Amino acid sequence: MKKKISLLLCTLMAVFALAGCSGSDAGVEYDQATIEEATEFLIAYCSSADDTTIEQWNSLSDEQLEIQMAQSGYPFTGDSFLGSMDAWQAGVEECGEYIGHGDFTYDASQTELSLTTTAEFADRDANLEIIYKTDVRGNLHLDSLTVSGIYSMSEILSKAGMNTLLGMGTVFVVLIIISVIISLLKYIPKLQEAFSRKNTKAQAAEVSAAAAPEPVQTAVPEAAPEPEPEDVTDDGELVAVIAAAIAASEEVPADGFIVRSIRRRKSNKWM
């Protein structure tokens, strides 16, 4: 019995020892001096870069940016370097001008290395976190830089209360708008009825207009053209009759005058 118990204890000890060995993790290998130098350069450059400098960096092509990173000798990539400068500018807007930082704390895993420290800014302190990750060759390269402002408990509660008020206020405003819309729904049937009446009247007017007979147009007879006066300048008989009438009325012989032309007076009507 004692042998069985001792054998069981030995087995359990071996299992726990193997479990402890398999769970150990030495982390990624790195040169602390090199990483700290690169991180100090990154912080110093980001704190001194202005808007013009950042704009110049952003105007470079990807190839030019990678060449600049390779010439610097630091484990930076173009995207991570530009992202770090943008994150630093956002941190300055939140915490004020940069003053300094404390010692770094290193935390290594199998694929990345994290450096954390507390930095002092003009308005409030902030936590800095710089992360390096390994590439396919196992070399560390800068991945990101984060600036997180440190707020007091009263500031956190005040900010949380403001967010709560804004959220609740938005909800109440939306509910009021919905209630107003619901209260206006009772007018929709009346509006539909009014529109239907209007459409019915319009349709009735169109039907009556289509059914009405078209007015008969009576043809007005055209006036008969007046006959043109007959040309009597060459009518010898008419001239002789007129000459005889004139001679009789004047009591003169017919050969005592000569009729050269005959003209119709305007007051006379030609029958």
C-alpha positions in Angstrom: 0.0 0.0 0.0 2.8 2.4 0.9 4.6 1.6 -2.4 1.4 2.5 -4.3 1.0 5.8 -2.6 4.7 6.7 -3.1 4.4 5.7 -6.8 1.3 7.9 -7.2 3.0 10.9 -5.5 6.1 10.5 -7.8 3.8 10.4 -10.9 2.0 13.6 -9.8 5.3 15.4 -9.2 6.5 14.4 -12.6 3.3 15.7 -14.3 3.5 19.0 -12.5 7.2 19.4 -13.4 6.5 18.7 -17.1 3.6 21.2 -17.0 5.8 23.8 -15.5 8.4 23.3 -18.1 6.0 23.5 -21.0 4.4 26.7 -19.8 7.6 28.7 -19.4 8.2 31.4 -22.0 11.5 33.2 -22.3 10.1 35.9 -24.6 11.5 37.5 -27.7 15.3 38.2 -27.6 16.3 41.9 -27.8 19.1 44.3 -27.1 17.9 46.6 -24.4 20.4 49.4 -25.1 19.5 49.4 -28.8 15.7 49.4 -28.2 16.0 52.1 -25.6 18.1 54.3 -27.9 15.6 53.9 -30.7 12.7 54.7 -28.4 14.4 57.8 -27.0 15.1 59.0 -30.5 11.4 58.4 -31.5 10.1 60.3 -28.5 12.5 63.2 -29.0 11.7 63.5 -32.7 8.0 63.3 -32.2 8.1 65.9 -29.5 10.1 68.3 -31.7 8.3 67.8 -35.0 5.9 70.5 -36.1 3.0 70.4 -38.6 5.3 71.4 -41.5 7.7 68.5 -40.8 4.8 66.0 -40.5 3.4 67.2 -43.8 6.8 66.8 -45.5 7.0 63.2 -44.2 3.5 62.5 -45.4 4.3 63.8 -48.9 7.1 61.2 -49.4 6.3 58.1 -51.5 6.4 54.7 -49.9 9.8 53.9 -51.5 11.3 57.2 -50.3 9.9 56.7 -46.8 11.4 53.2 -46.5 14.8 54.5 -47.8 14.8 57.1 -45.1 13.9 54.5 -42.4 16.7 52.3 -43.6 19.2 55.1 -43.6 18.2 56.1 -40.0 19.5 52.7 -38.7 16.6 52.3 -36.3 14.0 49.5 -36.4 11.3 51.7 -37.8 8.9 51.2 -40.8 7.3 54.0 -42.7 3.8 53.4 -41.6 4.7 52.9 -37.9 6.8 56.0 -37.9 4.1 58.2 -39.4 1.5 56.6 -37.1 3.7 57.4 -34.1 3.9 61.1 -35.0 0.2 61.3 -35.5 -0.5 59.6 -32.1 2.0 61.9 -30.4 0.3 65.0 -31.9 -3.1 63.7 -30.6 -1.6 63.2 -27.2 -0.2 66.7 -27.1 -3.7 68.1 -27.9 -5.1 66.1 -25.0 -2.3 66.5 -22.4 -0.4 69.7 -23.4 3.2 70.2 -24.2 5.7 67.4 -23.5 8.0 67.8 -20.6 9.7 64.5 -19.9 9.3 60.8 -19.0 10.4 58.3 -16.5 12.2 54.9 -16.8 10.9 52.3 -19.1 9.4 49.0 -18.1 10.0 46.1 -20.5 7.5 43.3 -21.2 8.5 40.7 -23.7 6.4 37.9 -25.3 7.2 35.5 -28.0 6.3 37.9 -30.8 6.5 41.5 -29.4 8.2 43.7 -26.9 6.3 46.4 -25.0 7.9 49.5 -23.4 5.8 51.5 -20.9 6.6 54.6 -18.9 4.8 57.6 -17.4 5.4 60.9 -19.2 4.8 64.4 -17.9 2.9 66.9 -20.0 1.9 70.5 -19.3 -1.8 69.8 -18.6 -1.7 66.2 -17.3 0.5 63.1 -17.1 0.1 60.3 -19.6 1.1 56.7 -20.0 3.4 56.0 -23.0 3.4 52.6 -24.6 5.8 51.7 -27.4 5.3 48.3 -29.0 7.9 46.4 -31.1 6.9 43.3 -33.1 9.0 40.7 -34.8 8.9 40.3 -38.6 9.2 37.0 -40.6 12.9 37.0 -40.0 12.5 37.4 -36.3 13.8 41.0 -36.1 12.0 43.6 -34.0 10.4 46.6 -35.7 8.4 49.5 -34.3 4.7 48.7 -34.4 2.9 51.6 -32.6 3.2 54.4 -30.1 0.3 55.3 -27.8 -0.2 58.3 -25.5 -3.0 57.8 -22.9 -3.8 60.7 -20.6 -4.1 60.0 -16.9 -7.3 61.4 -15.5 -8.3 61.7 -11.8 -11.3 60.0 -10.4 -13.3 63.2 -10.3 -12.5 63.9 -14.0 -13.5 60.3 -14.9 -16.8 60.6 -13.0 -17.5 64.0 -14.5 -16.8 62.7 -18.0 -18.9 59.6 -17.5 -21.7 61.8 -16.1 -21.5 64.1 -19.1 -21.6 61.1 -21.5 -24.6 59.7 -19.6 -26.5 63.0 -19.8 -25.8 63.3 -23.5 -26.9 59.8 -24.1 -30.1 60.2 -22.1 -30.8 63.6 -23.6 -30.5 62.1 -27.1 -32.9 59.3 -26.2 -35.4 61.7 -24.7 -35.2 64.0 -27.7 -35.8 61.1 -30.1 -38.7 59.9 -28.0 -40.3 63.4 -28.1 -39.9 63.5 -31.9 -41.5 60.0 -32.2 -44.4 61.1 -29.9 -45.0 64.2 -32.0 -45.0 62.1 -35.2 -47.5 59.6 -33.6 -49.8 62.5 -32.5 -49.8 63.8 -36.1 -50.9 60.4 -37.6 -54.6 61.2 -36.8 -54.6 63.9 -39.4 -53.5 61.5 -42.2 -57.0 60.1 -42.9 -58.4 63.6 -43.1 -55.7 64.6 -45.5 -56.4 61.5 -47.6 -60.1 62.2 -47.7 -59.5 65.8 -48.8 -57.2 64.7 -51.5 -59.6 62.0 -52.7 -62.4 64.6 -52.8 -60.3 66.9 -54.9 -59.3 64.1 -57.2 -63.0 63.1 -57.6 -64.0 66.6 -58.5 -61.3 66.9 -61.0 -62.2 63.6 -62.6 -65.9 64.6 -62.7 -65.0 67.9 -64.4 -62.9 66.0 -67.0 -65.7 63.6 -67.7 -68.3 66.4 -68.1 -66.0 68.3 -70.4 -65.5 65.2 -72.5 -69.2 64.5 -72.7 -70.3 68.0 -73.6 -71.1 68.4 -77.4 -68.8 70.4 -79.5 -70.2 73.8 -80.7 -71.5 73.7 -84.3 -69.7 76.1 -86.5 -72.1 77.7 -89.0 -70.6 78.6 -92.3 -71.1 82.3 -93.1 -71.8 82.8 -96.8 -69.4 84.9 -98.6 -70.6 88.1 -100.1 -71.1 88.0 -103.8 -68.4 89.9 -105.6 -69.7 93.2 -107.1 -69.8 93.2 -110.9 -67.1 95.1 -112.5 -68.3 98.2 -114.4 -68.6 97.6 -118.0 -66.1 99.5 -120.2 -68.2 101.8 -122.3 -65.5 104.0 -123.7 -65.8 102.3 -127.1 -69.6 101.9 -127.2 -70.6 104.3 -130.0 -74.4 103.8 -129.5 -74.3 104.8 -125.9 -72.2 107.9 -126.8 -74.7 108.9 -129.4 -77.7 108.6 -127.1 -76.0 110.6 -124.4 -75.0 113.3 -126.9 -78.6 113.5 -128.2 -79.9 113.8 -124.6 -77.5 116.6 -123.9 -78.3 118.4 -127.1 -82.0 118.2 -126.4 -81.7 119.5 -122.8 -79.4 122.3 -123.9 -81.3 123.1 -127.1 -78.2 123.0 -129.2 -77.4 120.9 -132.3 -75.8 117.6 -131.6 -72.8 118.4 -133.7 -72.1 121.5 -131.7 -70.0 119.6 -129.2 -67.9 116.5 -129.0 -68.1 113.8 -126.3 -64.5 112.7 -125.6 -65.0 110.6 -122.5 -67.7 109.3 -120.1 -67.1 108.9 -116.4 -69.4 107.5 -113.7 -70.0 109.6 -110.6 -69.2 108.1 -107.3 -72.7 108.7 -105.9 -74.2 106.7 -108.8 -74.6 102.9 -108.3 -74.0 100.6 -111.2 -76.9 98.2 -111.5 
